[in-house]
Amino acid sequence: MVEKHLRRPAVLELTGLSTTTIYDLMKEGKFPRPIKLTGRAVGWPESRIADWLSSRTAA
């Protein structure tokens, strides 16, 4: 099954975080890193964002 990849605006909306916060958390290893979709585009696998959100609500 093909996994859906979320672009930054969708990730911002789902998480409620700002772009700066997401990139700061990625530097700290606390947020999933995006994968390259094309030469200039990146996206986050939907399952990784869902897992991250689940871990936040459990904590």
One Martini backbone bead per residue (centre of mass of N, CA, C, O) as a GRO file, in nm:
protein
   59
    1MET     BB    1   0.097   0.036   0.021
    2VAL     BB    2   0.055   0.369  -0.019
    3GLU     BB    3   0.193   0.643   0.125
    4LYS     BB    4   0.124   0.934   0.267
    5HIS     BB    5   0.235   1.272   0.215
    6LEU     BB    6   0.322   1.553   0.404
    7ARG     BB    7   0.315   1.873   0.400
    8ARG     BB    8   0.384   2.138   0.590
    9PRO     BB    9   0.096   2.262   0.623
   10ALA     BB   10  -0.026   1.995   0.733
   11VAL     BB   11   0.162   1.964   0.977
   12LEU     BB   12   0.091   2.228   1.113
   13GLU     BB   13  -0.210   2.167   1.149
   14LEU     BB   14  -0.193   1.896   1.308
   15THR     BB   15   0.011   2.003   1.545
   16GLY     BB   16   0.028   2.331   1.603
   17LEU     BB   17   0.296   2.413   1.489
   18SER     BB   18   0.574   2.562   1.401
   19THR     BB   19   0.831   2.570   1.195
   20THR     BB   20   1.050   2.625   1.405
   21THR     BB   21   0.971   2.400   1.602
   22ILE     BB   22   1.006   2.162   1.415
   23TYR     BB   23   1.311   2.212   1.350
   24ASP     BB   24   1.406   2.203   1.643
   25LEU     BB   25   1.306   1.912   1.702
   26MET     BB   26   1.475   1.776   1.483
   27LYS     BB   27   1.753   1.854   1.602
   28GLU     BB   28   1.672   1.688   1.880
   29GLY     BB   29   1.505   1.419   1.788
   30LYS     BB   30   1.163   1.489   1.835
   31PHE     BB   31   1.118   1.477   1.516
   32PRO     BB   32   1.039   1.393   1.221
   33ARG     BB   33   1.179   1.347   0.921
   34PRO     BB   34   1.189   1.420   0.613
   35ILE     BB   35   1.136   1.341   0.274
   36LYS     BB   36   1.229   1.310  -0.045
   37LEU     BB   37   1.039   1.369  -0.344
   38THR     BB   38   1.221   1.582  -0.477
   39GLY     BB   39   1.450   1.816  -0.536
   40ARG     BB   40   1.251   2.034  -0.345
   41ALA     BB   41   1.068   1.822  -0.207
   42VAL     BB   42   0.893   1.753   0.099
   43GLY     BB   43   0.788   1.482   0.330
   44TRP     BB   44   0.568   1.333   0.558
   45PRO     BB   45   0.483   1.057   0.687
   46GLU     BB   46   0.182   0.997   0.818
   47SER     BB   47   0.265   0.778   1.029
   48ARG     BB   48   0.478   0.950   1.183
   49ILE     BB   49   0.285   1.170   1.278
   50ALA     BB   50   0.086   0.986   1.424
   51ASP     BB   51   0.293   0.870   1.623
   52TRP     BB   52   0.377   1.138   1.749
   53LEU     BB   53   0.097   1.220   1.849
   54SER     BB   54   0.054   0.970   2.029
   55SER     BB   55   0.302   1.018   2.214
   56ARG     BB   56   0.197   1.294   2.324
   57THR     BB   57  -0.076   1.193   2.452
   58ALA     BB   58   0.063   0.975   2.641
   59ALA     BB   59   0.254   1.192   2.805
   0.00000   0.00000   0.00000
